[in-house]
Amino acid sequence: MIALSVNGAAGRMGRQLLAAIGEHPDAQLAAAVDAPGQACIGLDTSVLSGGEPSGVSVADSASALVAHSDVIVDFTAPPVTLALLDALDDSTTGVVIGTTGFSADQLEQLRGHARRRPIVFAPNYSVGVTVALSLLQQAARAFGDDYDVEIIEAHHRHKVDAPSGTAIRMGEVVAEVLGRDLADCAVYGREGITGARQSKTIGFETVRAGDIIGEHTVLFAGAGERIEITHRATDRMTFARGAVRAALWLAAQPAGLYDMTHVLGLAP
């Protein structure tokens, strides 16, 4: 049994992660942590997951994670994730990170931590999204610069970063194949008299509404035809189960920075 723990247990994804760990035969919930002052502190994690009593109480300190975990799963916010990694400095505990919205400086800090411990960092833990990224590489290689690229994503009204980490990763994958730097060619939204579309740009459009779990479409538009590669998530447990799969895989890995292509054996 691999001992897994959850940081941010009371969040939308934290609750799903608790449930996904509980249903996996090779995983055992070792600890769960949330911010001090939360109403769930001291309660059995079943209050959050809706499952059977786990015998694990929600704690308010990362020390509980360090003491008991083979791998910690963290879907929180960039400052919280980095604080967790700092707290783990003296251990070799693996971390699966689903947090998005990191700045360039924060990403550099994360890479530094991966030199000391195994980390899986992915904007999306859906197996389907990982396969879609592989399809995007093939499509971009075939279409080249003759097709315009637009990325449209939609999420629930509570999501705080835009575009989504998944949308950005999709843009990065396409840009890498086409020999472009996404930082130079990305266009985030359009308004007013924008003029004709500039060649070799990659456009992003964002929707935030209702309870949309996650939808991503990459549109390749050429002369006389349009191709769309779309992924729609209909259950947040899709991401939680993928993260648990990543955590079980990570438990046997050396220090380094990995993503879901490594977990699924799709990395080049």
N, C-alpha and C positions, 0 to 999 in steps of 0.2 A: 504494500500500500504506500502510495506517495502522499506525504503530508502537505496539503495545500492550504493557504490562508488568503483572506480577502481584505484588502485595504479599501475603505470607503464602502463598508458593508450595507449602509442604509440607503445608498443611492439607487437609482433605477437599475443600473447594471450590477451593482453590488448584490442586490436581492436575487437577481437572475443567476449570478455566479454561485451564490450559496446553494441555490436549487440544483444547478448543473453539477456541482461537486457532489451533492447528496445522491444524485442518480447514477453516478459513474462507479462501477465496481472496483476500479483500481485507484480511486482517490479517497482520501480521508480528510475531512475538515479539521484543521489543527487550531486555527485562531481566526478571529474576525475583529476588525478595528474600525471605529468611526471617530468623528471629532468629539472632543470633550463637550459635555453639555447636551448631547443628543439624548432624546427620550429612551432610545434603545439600549443605552449603556447599562451593562449588568444583566440584561435579559438574554435568554436562550436565542440562538440565531433563528430558530424556527419561527419566531415572531415576525422576522423579516422575510423568510423564504416561503412561509406557508406550509412547510413540510413537517415531518416528524421531529420531535425534540432531538437535538444533536448532542447535548451535553456540553456545548461550547457557548460561553457567554461573550457578548460583545464587549470588547475592551476599548479604552480610549488612549492607548499608548502603543507606539510602534514596537516597544520592547517585547510585547506579547508575540508579535510576528517574528522577530529575530530569534526568540527562544525556541519556537516550536515548528518552524516551517522548512520544508525542502524547497518549495517554490511559493512566492507571493504573487497574487494577481491584483493589479492596481488599475482601476478605471476611475480616476478622480479628476484632478486639475493639475496643470504643470507645476505650480509651487508645492502642492501636496506630494506629487510623485517625486520631485527632486529632494524634498525633505526626507521622504522615506529612504531614498537611495543613500543620502548622507548618513542616516541613522544606521544603515546596514554596513557601513564602511569596514568594520572589523570582521565581517562574516563573508562567506562565499555563497550565500543564499541566492538562488535564481529569482528573477522577477519577470513576469509577463505584464507588459504595459499596453493598455488600450487607451490611455489618455491622449487627447489631441489638443491642438492649439499652441504647441511649443514655439517659442521664438528661436531664431538662429542661434543665439547665445545659449539658450536652454538646451537645444539639441546637442550642442557641443559638450555641455556638461554631461548629458546623458551618455554620449559616446565615451567620455572619460571613464564613467562608471563601468561601462561594458568591458574595459580593459582589465577589470578586477573581478568581474562576476559574469555569469551567463544571463543575457537579457534577450527576450523576444519583444520587439517593438513593432507594432503594426497598427495602421489606422483603422483596420477592419479585420475581424477574426472570422468572418464568414468564409467557408470553403468556396462558396460560389463566387464571391468577390475575388478571391485569390485566383481562381480559374479565369475569371473575366480579365484580370490584369494580364494573364498569359495570352488571351485572345487579342487584347489590345496591342500587344507587341507584334503579333502576326499581322494584324490589320494595318498598323502604321507602317510596317516594313513593306507591305504590298502596295499601299496607296501613295506613300511618299509625299512629296510636296504638292501634288496635283489635287489634293482634297483638303478642304477646310475642316478644322476640328473645333467642335463646341462641346462643352461638358455641362450638363444640367443636373443639379442635385436638389433633393427635397428631404427635410427632416421636420420633426416636431417643433412646436413653438418654444420649447424650453432650451433648445440647443444654443449655446452661447458663442460658438466660433463659426466663422463662415469664410470661404467655402469649407466644406467638411474635409477632414484629413484624408478620407477616402478619395474625394474628388481631386484633391491636390496630388495624391499619389498617382491617380489615373493620368493626370496631366504630366507628371514627371516621367511616367513610363513611356507615354507617346513622345514627349520631347526628347528623351534619351535616344530612342530609336531614330528619330528624325535629325539628330545632331543639333538640337537646339537647347538653349538654357531657359528653363521655364520662368526664371526670375525676369528675363528680358522679353519673353514673348507672350506672357499671360496678360489677358485683358479681363478685368473683373467688373462685369456689368457694363451696360451702355445707356447713355441718356443724352438727349438733345441732338444737335447736328454733329454727328460723329464722323461724317465722311464715309467713303467706301471702306470696306474691310481691308485692313492691311495684310499683305501676304505673310504667311508663316506665323501668324498669331494663333494662340489657343484661347478661346473664350470660355468664361465661367459664368453661369447663372445660378442663383441660389433662391430656394423657396423655403420659408419657415412657416408652418401652419399646422394647426390641430395636433393630432397624435401620430403623424407619419413617422414610422420607425426608421426608414431609410430607403431612398431611391436614387439611383445614379444611372445616367445615360450619357454615353459618349457618341456624338454624332459626327460621322465622316460624310461630308457633302462634296460631291464632284459634279462635273458637267453631265447632266442627264440621269444622275442616280444619287441615292442617299442611303447610307448604311448606319444602323443604330445598334450599339451593344448596350444592353440594359440589365441591371440587377435590381430587384425589388426584395426587400426584406419584409416579411409579414409577421415575424415573431422575434422578439429580442433574445429569446433563448438560442437562436441561431448563433449569435455572437458569443454568448456565454459558453455554449458547448465547444465552439472552436477555441476559445481561450483556455478551457480546461484541457482540451487536446494538446494545445501548445505547451501548457504547463507540465503535463506528463512527459512530453518529449524533452522539454528543457532540463528536467531533473537529471538526465544522463549526459548533458553537454558541458564542455569546458567553457571558460570565460570567452565572451565574444558577443557581438551584436547580431541578432538573427531576426528574420521576419517569417511570415506564414509560408513563403515559398520554400524555406528550409524545412519547416515542420512537415509540409506535404510532399517533400522530395522533388519540388519543381525548380529549385534554384539552379542556375546554370553552373 
